[in-house]
């Protein structure tokens, strides 16, 4: 059994990748459609190429995202969610929608 609250549980690292500053945004973006690297970068304001590359690498290593390289020249690489990633992304999207809908009732920032 996995326990994200246990220090040594591998689920904690995956949880950190998904809920981190950029991981949640990337998962949320990929929840709608597969995207190329540049499309993801343009759609998430403030993320650097380096951070996007690291975030995608972590999510691929976690088995939540798959990187498909068409093998063409120039390269055409697309990122999309795995079946497990889609389940996690659905929860991330629900959180995004909850935060956005709650904003009008929160104190001004």
PDB file as gemmi writes it, atoms N, CA and C in Angstrom:
CRYST1    1.000    1.000    1.000  90.00  90.00  90.00 P 1                      
ATOM      1  N   UNK A   1       0.845  -1.177   0.000  1.00  0.00           N  
ATOM      2  CA  UNK A   1       0.000   0.000   0.000  1.00  0.00           C  
ATOM      3  C   UNK A   1       0.893   1.243   0.000  1.00  0.00           C  
ATOM      4  N   UNK A   2       0.528   2.195  -0.801  1.00  0.00           N  
ATOM      5  CA  UNK A   2       1.278   3.443  -0.868  1.00  0.00           C  
ATOM      6  C   UNK A   2       0.690   4.460   0.100  1.00  0.00           C  
ATOM      7  N   UNK A   3       1.573   5.275   0.676  1.00  0.00           N  
ATOM      8  CA  UNK A   3       1.154   6.294   1.642  1.00  0.00           C  
ATOM      9  C   UNK A   3       1.961   7.560   1.385  1.00  0.00           C  
ATOM     10  N   UNK A   4       1.334   8.542   0.731  1.00  0.00           N  
ATOM     11  CA  UNK A   4       2.024   9.773   0.361  1.00  0.00           C  
ATOM     12  C   UNK A   4       2.530  10.539   1.582  1.00  0.00           C  
ATOM     13  N   UNK A   5       1.975  10.245   2.759  1.00  0.00           N  
ATOM     14  CA  UNK A   5       2.409  10.922   3.977  1.00  0.00           C  
ATOM     15  C   UNK A   5       3.663  10.290   4.580  1.00  0.00           C  
ATOM     16  N   UNK A   6       4.041   9.106   4.101  1.00  0.00           N  
ATOM     17  CA  UNK A   6       5.240   8.427   4.588  1.00  0.00           C  
ATOM     18  C   UNK A   6       6.464   8.960   3.838  1.00  0.00           C  
ATOM     19  N   UNK A   7       7.483   9.320   4.574  1.00  0.00           N  
ATOM     20  CA  UNK A   7       8.676   9.950   4.021  1.00  0.00           C  
ATOM     21  C   UNK A   7       9.329   9.149   2.900  1.00  0.00           C  
ATOM     22  N   UNK A   8       9.428   7.858   3.047  1.00  0.00           N  
ATOM     23  CA  UNK A   8      10.143   7.015   2.080  1.00  0.00           C  
ATOM     24  C   UNK A   8       9.257   6.435   0.982  1.00  0.00           C  
ATOM     25  N   UNK A   9       7.972   6.731   0.995  1.00  0.00           N  
ATOM     26  CA  UNK A   9       7.072   6.165  -0.010  1.00  0.00           C  
ATOM     27  C   UNK A   9       7.313   6.826  -1.370  1.00  0.00           C  
ATOM     28  N   UNK A  10       7.461   6.013  -2.433  1.00  0.00           N  
ATOM     29  CA  UNK A  10       7.710   6.587  -3.758  1.00  0.00           C  
ATOM     30  C   UNK A  10       6.545   7.443  -4.269  1.00  0.00           C  
ATOM     31  N   UNK A  11       5.366   7.251  -3.720  1.00  0.00           N  
ATOM     32  CA  UNK A  11       4.234   8.073  -4.152  1.00  0.00           C  
ATOM     33  C   UNK A  11       4.427   9.534  -3.769  1.00  0.00           C  
ATOM     34  N   UNK A  12       5.237   9.784  -2.747  1.00  0.00           N  
ATOM     35  CA  UNK A  12       5.474  11.172  -2.329  1.00  0.00           C  
ATOM     36  C   UNK A  12       6.188  11.957  -3.422  1.00  0.00           C  
ATOM     37  N   UNK A  13       7.155  11.336  -4.083  1.00  0.00           N  
ATOM     38  CA  UNK A  13       7.882  12.018  -5.145  1.00  0.00           C  
ATOM     39  C   UNK A  13       6.959  12.307  -6.335  1.00  0.00           C  
ATOM     40  N   UNK A  14       6.136  11.341  -6.707  1.00  0.00           N  
ATOM     41  CA  UNK A  14       5.192  11.559  -7.804  1.00  0.00           C  
ATOM     42  C   UNK A  14       4.219  12.670  -7.419  1.00  0.00           C  
ATOM     43  N   UNK A  15       3.730  12.645  -6.189  1.00  0.00           N  
ATOM     44  CA  UNK A  15       2.830  13.681  -5.698  1.00  0.00           C  
ATOM     45  C   UNK A  15       3.492  15.055  -5.795  1.00  0.00           C  
ATOM     46  N   UNK A  16       4.757  15.135  -5.415  1.00  0.00           N  
ATOM     47  CA  UNK A  16       5.490  16.400  -5.495  1.00  0.00           C  
ATOM     48  C   UNK A  16       5.625  16.879  -6.937  1.00  0.00           C  
ATOM     49  N   UNK A  17       5.860  15.963  -7.862  1.00  0.00           N  
ATOM     50  CA  UNK A  17       5.972  16.340  -9.272  1.00  0.00           C  
ATOM     51  C   UNK A  17       4.643  16.866  -9.810  1.00  0.00           C  
ATOM     52  N   UNK A  18       3.546  16.239  -9.411  1.00  0.00           N  
ATOM     53  CA  UNK A  18       2.221  16.621  -9.909  1.00  0.00           C  
ATOM     54  C   UNK A  18       1.739  17.918  -9.278  1.00  0.00           C  
ATOM     55  N   UNK A  19       2.013  18.100  -7.994  1.00  0.00           N  
ATOM     56  CA  UNK A  19       1.462  19.260  -7.290  1.00  0.00           C  
ATOM     57  C   UNK A  19       2.437  20.425  -7.207  1.00  0.00           C  
ATOM     58  N   UNK A  20       3.621  20.262  -7.737  1.00  0.00           N  
ATOM     59  CA  UNK A  20       4.587  21.353  -7.720  1.00  0.00           C  
ATOM     60  C   UNK A  20       4.123  22.510  -8.587  1.00  0.00           C  
ATOM     61  N   UNK A  21       4.827  23.596  -8.491  1.00  0.00           N  
ATOM     62  CA  UNK A  21       4.459  24.827  -9.190  1.00  0.00           C  
ATOM     63  C   UNK A  21       4.160  24.596 -10.670  1.00  0.00           C  
ATOM     64  N   UNK A  22       5.025  23.861 -11.343  1.00  0.00           N  
ATOM     65  CA  UNK A  22       4.859  23.685 -12.786  1.00  0.00           C  
ATOM     66  C   UNK A  22       4.163  22.381 -13.147  1.00  0.00           C  
ATOM     67  N   UNK A  23       4.326  21.362 -12.337  1.00  0.00           N  
ATOM     68  CA  UNK A  23       3.733  20.060 -12.647  1.00  0.00           C  
ATOM     69  C   UNK A  23       2.225  20.119 -12.787  1.00  0.00           C  
ATOM     70  N   UNK A  24       1.560  20.795 -11.867  1.00  0.00           N  
ATOM     71  CA  UNK A  24       0.101  20.896 -11.918  1.00  0.00           C  
ATOM     72  C   UNK A  24      -0.346  21.646 -13.165  1.00  0.00           C  
ATOM     73  N   UNK A  25       0.384  22.698 -13.530  1.00  0.00           N  
ATOM     74  CA  UNK A  25       0.016  23.462 -14.717  1.00  0.00           C  
ATOM     75  C   UNK A  25       0.229  22.656 -15.999  1.00  0.00           C  
ATOM     76  N   UNK A  26       1.319  21.911 -16.065  1.00  0.00           N  
ATOM     77  CA  UNK A  26       1.584  21.075 -17.240  1.00  0.00           C  
ATOM     78  C   UNK A  26       0.537  19.967 -17.336  1.00  0.00           C  
ATOM     79  N   UNK A  27       0.232  19.328 -16.211  1.00  0.00           N  
ATOM     80  CA  UNK A  27      -0.795  18.273 -16.220  1.00  0.00           C  
ATOM     81  C   UNK A  27      -2.147  18.850 -16.638  1.00  0.00           C  
ATOM     82  N   UNK A  28      -2.459  20.025 -16.114  1.00  0.00           N  
ATOM     83  CA  UNK A  28      -3.709  20.671 -16.492  1.00  0.00           C  
ATOM     84  C   UNK A  28      -3.771  20.997 -17.968  1.00  0.00           C  
ATOM     85  N   UNK A  29      -2.663  21.466 -18.524  1.00  0.00           N  
ATOM     86  CA  UNK A  29      -2.615  21.800 -19.945  1.00  0.00           C  
ATOM     87  C   UNK A  29      -2.756  20.544 -20.798  1.00  0.00           C  
ATOM     88  N   UNK A  30      -2.094  19.476 -20.416  1.00  0.00           N  
ATOM     89  CA  UNK A  30      -2.145  18.244 -21.203  1.00  0.00           C  
ATOM     90  C   UNK A  30      -3.475  17.507 -21.040  1.00  0.00           C  
ATOM     91  N   UNK A  31      -4.288  17.924 -20.080  1.00  0.00           N  
ATOM     92  CA  UNK A  31      -5.558  17.230 -19.846  1.00  0.00           C  
ATOM     93  C   UNK A  31      -6.548  17.453 -20.981  1.00  0.00           C  
ATOM     94  N   UNK A  32      -6.326  18.469 -21.794  1.00  0.00           N  
ATOM     95  CA  UNK A  32      -7.264  18.746 -22.875  1.00  0.00           C  
ATOM     96  C   UNK A  32      -6.867  18.061 -24.173  1.00  0.00           C  
ATOM     97  N   UNK A  33      -5.589  18.110 -24.519  1.00  0.00           N  
ATOM     98  CA  UNK A  33      -5.084  17.538 -25.775  1.00  0.00           C  
ATOM     99  C   UNK A  33      -3.588  17.311 -25.661  1.00  0.00           C  
ATOM    100  N   UNK A  34      -3.031  16.446 -26.519  1.00  0.00           N  
ATOM    101  CA  UNK A  34      -1.572  16.352 -26.607  1.00  0.00           C  
ATOM    102  C   UNK A  34      -1.017  17.675 -27.136  1.00  0.00           C  
ATOM    103  N   UNK A  35       0.198  18.013 -26.725  1.00  0.00           N  
ATOM    104  CA  UNK A  35       0.802  19.266 -27.159  1.00  0.00           C  
ATOM    105  C   UNK A  35       2.288  19.073 -27.423  1.00  0.00           C  
ATOM    106  N   UNK A  36       2.805  19.899 -28.308  1.00  0.00           N  
ATOM    107  CA  UNK A  36       4.241  19.981 -28.534  1.00  0.00           C  
ATOM    108  C   UNK A  36       4.848  20.843 -27.433  1.00  0.00           C  
ATOM    109  N   UNK A  37       6.166  20.702 -27.236  1.00  0.00           N  
ATOM    110  CA  UNK A  37       6.890  21.453 -26.210  1.00  0.00           C  
ATOM    111  C   UNK A  37       6.610  22.943 -26.323  1.00  0.00           C  
ATOM    112  N   UNK A  38       6.757  23.474 -27.533  1.00  0.00           N  
ATOM    113  CA  UNK A  38       6.584  24.926 -27.725  1.00  0.00           C  
ATOM    114  C   UNK A  38       5.156  25.367 -27.436  1.00  0.00           C  
ATOM    115  N   UNK A  39       4.179  24.532 -27.718  1.00  0.00           N  
ATOM    116  CA  UNK A  39       2.790  24.863 -27.424  1.00  0.00           C  
ATOM    117  C   UNK A  39       2.559  24.944 -25.912  1.00  0.00           C  
ATOM    118  N   UNK A  40       3.145  24.003 -25.195  1.00  0.00           N  
ATOM    119  CA  UNK A  40       3.019  24.014 -23.737  1.00  0.00           C  
ATOM    120  C   UNK A  40       3.688  25.266 -23.184  1.00  0.00           C  
ATOM    121  N   UNK A  41       4.889  25.564 -23.649  1.00  0.00           N  
ATOM    122  CA  UNK A  41       5.634  26.726 -23.161  1.00  0.00           C  
ATOM    123  C   UNK A  41       4.855  28.018 -23.395  1.00  0.00           C  
ATOM    124  N   UNK A  42       4.283  28.165 -24.575  1.00  0.00           N  
ATOM    125  CA  UNK A  42       3.525  29.387 -24.883  1.00  0.00           C  
ATOM    126  C   UNK A  42       2.244  29.493 -24.057  1.00  0.00           C  
ATOM    127  N   UNK A  43       1.662  28.373 -23.695  1.00  0.00           N  
ATOM    128  CA  UNK A  43       0.374  28.406 -22.999  1.00  0.00           C  
ATOM    129  C   UNK A  43       0.504  28.531 -21.479  1.00  0.00           C  
ATOM    130  N   UNK A  44       1.697  28.334 -20.940  1.00  0.00           N  
ATOM    131  CA  UNK A  44       1.920  28.468 -19.491  1.00  0.00           C  
ATOM    132  C   UNK A  44       2.881  29.643 -19.287  1.00  0.00           C  
ATOM    133  N   UNK A  45       2.317  30.785 -19.010  1.00  0.00           N  
ATOM    134  CA  UNK A  45       3.135  31.993 -18.860  1.00  0.00           C  
ATOM    135  C   UNK A  45       4.100  31.860 -17.691  1.00  0.00           C  
ATOM    136  N   UNK A  46       5.351  32.271 -17.930  1.00  0.00           N  
ATOM    137  CA  UNK A  46       6.350  32.314 -16.871  1.00  0.00           C  
ATOM    138  C   UNK A  46       7.240  31.096 -16.757  1.00  0.00           C  
ATOM    139  N   UNK A  47       6.914  30.010 -17.433  1.00  0.00           N  
ATOM    140  CA  UNK A  47       7.759  28.806 -17.335  1.00  0.00           C  
ATOM    141  C   UNK A  47       8.927  28.933 -18.318  1.00  0.00           C  
ATOM    142  N   UNK A  48      10.108  28.616 -17.837  1.00  0.00           N  
ATOM    143  CA  UNK A  48      11.291  28.666 -18.704  1.00  0.00           C  
ATOM    144  C   UNK A  48      11.422  27.347 -19.461  1.00  0.00           C  
ATOM    145  N   UNK A  49      12.203  27.369 -20.527  1.00  0.00           N  
ATOM    146  CA  UNK A  49      12.464  26.135 -21.275  1.00  0.00           C  
ATOM    147  C   UNK A  49      13.056  25.068 -20.358  1.00  0.00           C  
ATOM    148  N   UNK A  50      13.985  25.493 -19.520  1.00  0.00           N  
ATOM    149  CA  UNK A  50      14.662  24.551 -18.618  1.00  0.00           C  
ATOM    150  C   UNK A  50      13.678  23.901 -17.646  1.00  0.00           C  
ATOM    151  N   UNK A  51      12.803  24.709 -17.040  1.00  0.00           N  
ATOM    152  CA  UNK A  51      11.844  24.167 -16.076  1.00  0.00           C  
ATOM    153  C   UNK A  51      10.806  23.293 -16.758  1.00  0.00           C  
ATOM    154  N   UNK A  52      10.376  23.673 -17.953  1.00  0.00           N  
ATOM    155  CA  UNK A  52       9.423  22.845 -18.682  1.00  0.00           C  
ATOM    156  C   UNK A  52      10.049  21.512 -19.046  1.00  0.00           C  
ATOM    157  N   UNK A  53      11.282  21.538 -19.518  1.00  0.00           N  
ATOM    158  CA  UNK A  53      11.972  20.295 -19.874  1.00  0.00           C  
ATOM    159  C   UNK A  53      12.107  19.385 -18.654  1.00  0.00           C  
ATOM    160  N   UNK A  54      12.497  19.947 -17.509  1.00  0.00           N  
ATOM    161  CA  UNK A  54      12.642  19.146 -16.286  1.00  0.00           C  
ATOM    162  C   UNK A  54      11.298  18.600 -15.827  1.00  0.00           C  
ATOM    163  N   UNK A  55      10.271  19.426 -15.867  1.00  0.00           N  
ATOM    164  CA  UNK A  55       8.940  18.998 -15.443  1.00  0.00           C  
ATOM    165  C   UNK A  55       8.427  17.874 -16.328  1.00  0.00           C  
ATOM    166  N   UNK A  56       8.570  18.023 -17.631  1.00  0.00           N  
ATOM    167  CA  UNK A  56       8.131  16.972 -18.546  1.00  0.00           C  
ATOM    168  C   UNK A  56       8.935  15.692 -18.331  1.00  0.00           C  
ATOM    169  N   UNK A  57      10.240  15.822 -18.116  1.00  0.00           N  
ATOM    170  CA  UNK A  57      11.090  14.654 -17.863  1.00  0.00           C  
ATOM    171  C   UNK A  57      10.609  13.912 -16.612  1.00  0.00           C  
ATOM    172  N   UNK A  58      10.310  14.659 -15.539  1.00  0.00           N  
ATOM    173  CA  UNK A  58       9.837  14.041 -14.308  1.00  0.00           C  
ATOM    174  C   UNK A  58       8.504  13.325 -14.524  1.00  0.00           C  
ATOM    175  N   UNK A  59       7.584  13.975 -15.228  1.00  0.00           N  
ATOM    176  CA  UNK A  59       6.268  13.375 -15.446  1.00  0.00           C  
ATOM    177  C   UNK A  59       6.339  12.159 -16.366  1.00  0.00           C  
ATOM    178  N   UNK A  60       7.264  12.184 -17.323  1.00  0.00           N  
ATOM    179  CA  UNK A  60       7.493  11.015 -18.181  1.00  0.00           C  
ATOM    180  C   UNK A  60       8.077   9.877 -17.341  1.00  0.00           C  
ATOM    181  N   UNK A  61       9.074  10.195 -16.526  1.00  0.00           N  
ATOM    182  CA  UNK A  61       9.688   9.173 -15.662  1.00  0.00           C  
ATOM    183  C   UNK A  61       8.680   8.578 -14.687  1.00  0.00           C  
ATOM    184  N   UNK A  62       7.712   9.399 -14.240  1.00  0.00           N  
ATOM    185  CA  UNK A  62       6.684   8.932 -13.310  1.00  0.00           C  
ATOM    186  C   UNK A  62       5.622   8.083 -13.995  1.00  0.00           C  
ATOM    187  N   UNK A  63       5.615   8.067 -15.325  1.00  0.00           N  
ATOM    188  CA  UNK A  63       4.631   7.279 -16.062  1.00  0.00           C  
ATOM    189  C   UNK A  63       3.301   7.991 -16.267  1.00  0.00           C  
ATOM    190  N   UNK A  64       3.275   9.304 -16.067  1.00  0.00           N  
ATOM    191  CA  UNK A  64       2.037  10.063 -16.229  1.00  0.00           C  
ATOM    192  C   UNK A  64       1.917  10.704 -17.610  1.00  0.00           C  
ATOM    193  N   UNK A  65       3.059  10.931 -18.240  1.00  0.00           N  
ATOM    194  CA  UNK A  65       3.116  11.561 -19.564  1.00  0.00           C  
ATOM    195  C   UNK A  65       3.992  10.695 -20.448  1.00  0.00           C  
ATOM    196  N   UNK A  66       3.644  10.641 -21.716  1.00  0.00           N  
ATOM    197  CA  UNK A  66       4.472   9.932 -22.680  1.00  0.00           C  
ATOM    198  C   UNK A  66       4.947  10.934 -23.730  1.00  0.00           C  
ATOM    199  N   UNK A  67       6.186  10.745 -24.156  1.00  0.00           N  
ATOM    200  CA  UNK A  67       6.817  11.604 -25.168  1.00  0.00           C  
ATOM    201  C   UNK A  67       6.891  10.796 -26.452  1.00  0.00           C  
ATOM    202  N   UNK A  68       6.226  11.292 -27.484  1.00  0.00           N  
ATOM    203  CA  UNK A  68       6.199  10.598 -28.770  1.00  0.00           C  
ATOM    204  C   UNK A  68       7.007  11.412 -29.772  1.00  0.00           C  
ATOM    205  N   UNK A  69       8.075  10.803 -30.288  1.00  0.00           N  
ATOM    206  CA  UNK A  69       8.920  11.427 -31.295  1.00  0.00           C  
ATOM    207  C   UNK A  69       8.603  10.779 -32.634  1.00  0.00           C  
ATOM    208  N   UNK A  70       8.196  11.586 -33.604  1.00  0.00           N  
ATOM    209  CA  UNK A  70       7.781  11.053 -34.903  1.00  0.00           C  
ATOM    210  C   UNK A  70       8.947  10.539 -35.734  1.00  0.00           C  
ATOM    211  N   UNK A  71      10.186  10.879 -35.327  1.00  0.00           N  
ATOM    212  CA  UNK A  71      11.350  10.428 -36.077  1.00  0.00           C  
ATOM    213  C   UNK A  71      11.554  11.169 -37.384  1.00  0.00           C  
ATOM    214  N   UNK A  72      10.892  12.299 -37.535  1.00  0.00           N  
ATOM    215  CA  UNK A  72      11.031  13.086 -38.763  1.00  0.00           C  
ATOM    216  C   UNK A  72      12.121  14.138 -38.593  1.00  0.00           C  
ATOM    217  N   UNK A  73      12.502  14.737 -39.703  1.00  0.00           N  
ATOM    218  CA  UNK A  73      13.449  15.831 -39.671  1.00  0.00           C  
ATOM    219  C   UNK A  73      12.793  17.019 -40.355  1.00  0.00           C  
ATOM    220  N   UNK A  74      12.531  18.125 -39.684  1.00  0.00           N  
ATOM    221  CA  UNK A  74      12.855  18.405 -38.286  1.00  0.00           C  
ATOM    222  C   UNK A  74      12.009  17.558 -37.328  1.00  0.00           C  
ATOM    223  N   UNK A  75      12.522  17.396 -36.104  1.00  0.00           N  
ATOM    224  CA  UNK A  75      11.829  16.561 -35.134  1.00  0.00           C  
ATOM    225  C   UNK A  75      10.426  17.100 -34.815  1.00  0.00           C  
ATOM    226  N   UNK A  76       9.507  16.190 -34.632  1.00  0.00           N  
ATOM    227  CA  UNK A  76       8.132  16.541 -34.238  1.00  0.00           C  
ATOM    228  C   UNK A  76       7.798  15.681 -33.017  1.00  0.00           C  
ATOM    229  N   UNK A  77       7.961  16.274 -31.841  1.00  0.00           N  
ATOM    230  CA  UNK A  77       7.743  15.565 -30.592  1.00  0.00           C  
ATOM    231  C   UNK A  77       6.464  16.069 -29.945  1.00  0.00           C  
ATOM    232  N   UNK A  78       5.640  15.141 -29.500  1.00  0.00           N  
ATOM    233  CA  UNK A  78       4.369  15.472 -28.869  1.00  0.00           C  
ATOM    234  C   UNK A  78       4.324  14.806 -27.498  1.00  0.00           C  
ATOM    235  N   UNK A  79       3.761  15.510 -26.531  1.00  0.00           N  
ATOM    236  CA  UNK A  79       3.573  14.976 -25.178  1.00  0.00           C  
ATOM    237  C   UNK A  79       2.089  14.768 -24.944  1.00  0.00           C  
ATOM    238  N   UNK A  80       1.761  13.607 -24.393  1.00  0.00           N  
ATOM    239  CA  UNK A  80       0.369  13.382 -24.018  1.00  0.00           C  
ATOM    240  C   UNK A  80       0.311  12.524 -22.766  1.00  0.00           C  
ATOM    241  N   UNK A  81      -0.849  12.539 -22.152  1.00  0.00           N  
ATOM    242  CA  UNK A  81      -1.037  11.809 -20.902  1.00  0.00           C  
ATOM    243  C   UNK A  81      -1.167  10.316 -21.144  1.00  0.00           C  
ATOM    244  N   UNK A  82      -0.653   9.531 -20.219  1.00  0.00           N  
ATOM    245  CA  UNK A  82      -0.917   8.106 -20.209  1.00  0.00           C  
ATOM    246  C   UNK A  82      -2.313   7.902 -19.609  1.00  0.00           C  
ATOM    247  N   UNK A  83      -2.776   6.691 -19.590  1.00  0.00           N  
ATOM    248  CA  UNK A  83      -4.075   6.400 -18.981  1.00  0.00           C  
ATOM    249  C   UNK A  83      -4.084   6.826 -17.508  1.00  0.00           C  
ATOM    250  N   UNK A  84      -3.002   6.501 -16.795  1.00  0.00           N  
ATOM    251  CA  UNK A  84      -2.893   6.897 -15.389  1.00  0.00           C  
ATOM    252  C   UNK A  84      -2.773   8.409 -15.263  1.00  0.00           C  
ATOM    253  N   UNK A  85      -2.036   9.029 -16.185  1.00  0.00           N  
ATOM    254  CA  UNK A  85      -1.885  10.472 -16.176  1.00  0.00           C  
ATOM    255  C   UNK A  85      -3.211  11.187 -16.381  1.00  0.00           C  
ATOM    256  N   UNK A  86      -4.073  10.613 -17.212  1.00  0.00           N  
ATOM    257  CA  UNK A  86      -5.389  11.219 -17.449  1.00  0.00           C  
ATOM    258  C   UNK A  86      -6.220  11.228 -16.175  1.00  0.00           C  
ATOM    259  N   UNK A  87      -6.108  10.172 -15.381  1.00  0.00           N  
ATOM    260  CA  UNK A  87      -6.843  10.112 -14.113  1.00  0.00           C  
ATOM    261  C   UNK A  87      -6.339  11.195 -13.169  1.00  0.00           C  
ATOM    262  N   UNK A  88      -5.015  11.328 -13.065  1.00  0.00           N  
ATOM    263  CA  UNK A  88      -4.421  12.349 -12.196  1.00  0.00           C  
ATOM    264  C   UNK A  88      -4.764  13.743 -12.718  1.00  0.00           C  
ATOM    265  N   UNK A  89      -4.677  13.937 -14.032  1.00  0.00           N  
ATOM    266  CA  UNK A  89      -4.960  15.250 -14.625  1.00  0.00           C  
ATOM    267  C   UNK A  89      -6.411  15.657 -14.405  1.00  0.00           C  
ATOM    268  N   UNK A  90      -7.312  14.700 -14.373  1.00  0.00           N  
ATOM    269  CA  UNK A  90      -8.717  15.015 -14.107  1.00  0.00           C  
ATOM    270  C   UNK A  90      -8.865  15.634 -12.714  1.00  0.00           C  
ATOM    271  N   UNK A  91      -8.143  15.092 -11.748  1.00  0.00           N  
ATOM    272  CA  UNK A  91      -8.167  15.652 -10.392  1.00  0.00           C  
ATOM    273  C   UNK A  91      -7.517  17.032 -10.369  1.00  0.00           C  
ATOM    274  N   UNK A  92      -6.440  17.203 -11.119  1.00  0.00           N  
ATOM    275  CA  UNK A  92      -5.773  18.512 -11.197  1.00  0.00           C  
ATOM    276  C   UNK A  92      -6.717  19.534 -11.816  1.00  0.00           C  
ATOM    277  N   UNK A  93      -7.399  19.175 -12.901  1.00  0.00           N  
ATOM    278  CA  UNK A  93      -8.346  20.092 -13.554  1.00  0.00           C  
ATOM    279  C   UNK A  93      -9.482  20.463 -12.597  1.00  0.00           C  
ATOM    280  N   UNK A  94      -9.955  19.498 -11.814  1.00  0.00           N  
ATOM    281  CA  UNK A  94     -11.008  19.792 -10.834  1.00  0.00           C  
ATOM    282  C   UNK A  94     -10.503  20.807  -9.809  1.00  0.00           C  
ATOM    283  N   UNK A  95      -9.261  20.649  -9.371  1.00  0.00           N  
ATOM    284  CA  UNK A  95      -8.675  21.602  -8.433  1.00  0.00           C  
ATOM    285  C   UNK A  95      -8.543  22.984  -9.073  1.00  0.00           C  
ATOM    286  N   UNK A  96      -8.085  23.039 -10.316  1.00  0.00           N  
ATOM    287  CA  UNK A  96      -7.945  24.303 -11.041  1.00  0.00           C  
ATOM    288  C   UNK A  96      -9.300  25.007 -11.119  1.00  0.00           C  
ATOM    289  N   UNK A  97     -10.316  24.271 -11.512  1.00  0.00           N  
ATOM    290  CA  UNK A  97     -11.650  24.862 -11.651  1.00  0.00           C  
ATOM    291  C   UNK A  97     -12.195  25.324 -10.304  1.00  0.00           C  
ATOM    292  N   UNK A  98     -11.915  24.580  -9.242  1.00  0.00           N  
ATOM    293  CA  UNK A  98     -12.369  24.973  -7.910  1.00  0.00           C  
ATOM    294  C   UNK A  98     -11.683  26.262  -7.465  1.00  0.00           C  
ATOM    295  N   UNK A  99     -10.381  26.347  -7.662  1.00  0.00           N  
ATOM    296  CA  UNK A  99      -9.650  27.560  -7.285  1.00  0.00           C  
ATOM    297  C   UNK A  99     -10.176  28.753  -8.076  1.00  0.00           C  
ATOM    298  N   UNK A 100     -10.335  28.589  -9.387  1.00  0.00           N  
ATOM    299  CA  UNK A 100     -10.815  29.699 -10.225  1.00  0.00           C  
ATOM    300  C   UNK A 100     -12.219  30.141  -9.829  1.00  0.00           C  
ATOM    301  N   UNK A 101     -13.107  29.210  -9.526  1.00  0.00           N  
ATOM    302  CA  UNK A 101     -14.484  29.582  -9.175  1.00  0.00           C  
ATOM    303  C   UNK A 101     -14.578  30.172  -7.775  1.00  0.00           C  
ATOM    304  N   UNK A 102     -13.612  29.867  -6.913  1.00  0.00           N  
ATOM    305  CA  UNK A 102     -13.603  30.393  -5.544  1.00  0.00           C  
ATOM    306  C   UNK A 102     -12.975  31.774  -5.471  1.00  0.00           C  
ATOM    307  N   UNK A 103     -12.173  32.145  -6.437  1.00  0.00           N  
ATOM    308  CA  UNK A 103     -11.449  33.418  -6.411  1.00  0.00           C  
ATOM    309  C   UNK A 103     -12.322  34.639  -6.103  1.00  0.00           C  
ATOM    310  N   UNK A 104     -13.512  34.758  -6.694  1.00  0.00           N  
ATOM    311  CA  UNK A 104     -14.306  35.960  -6.407  1.00  0.00           C  
ATOM    312  C   UNK A 104     -14.700  36.111  -4.933  1.00  0.00           C  
ATOM    313  N   UNK A 105     -14.694  35.027  -4.181  1.00  0.00           N  
ATOM    314  CA  UNK A 105     -15.096  35.095  -2.773  1.00  0.00           C  
ATOM    315  C   UNK A 105     -13.916  35.226  -1.818  1.00  0.00           C  
ATOM    316  N   UNK A 106     -12.707  35.186  -2.359  1.00  0.00           N  
ATOM    317  CA  UNK A 106     -11.513  35.305  -1.514  1.00  0.00           C  
ATOM    318  C   UNK A 106     -11.113  36.768  -1.368  1.00  0.00           C  
ATOM    319  N   UNK A 107     -10.383  37.091  -0.282  1.00  0.00           N  
ATOM    320  CA  UNK A 107      -9.920  38.471  -0.138  1.00  0.00           C  
ATOM    321  C   UNK A 107      -9.048  38.869  -1.340  1.00  0.00           C  
ATOM    322  N   UNK A 108      -9.099  40.118  -1.704  1.00  0.00           N  
ATOM    323  CA  UNK A 108      -8.326  40.617  -2.852  1.00  0.00           C  
ATOM    324  C   UNK A 108      -6.840  40.404  -2.629  1.00  0.00           C  
ATOM    325  N   UNK A 109      -6.145  40.040  -3.721  1.00  0.00           N  
ATOM    326  CA  UNK A 109      -4.687  39.815  -3.660  1.00  0.00           C  
ATOM    327  C   UNK A 109      -3.982  40.803  -4.535  1.00  0.00           C  
TER     328      UNK A 109                                                      
END                                                                             
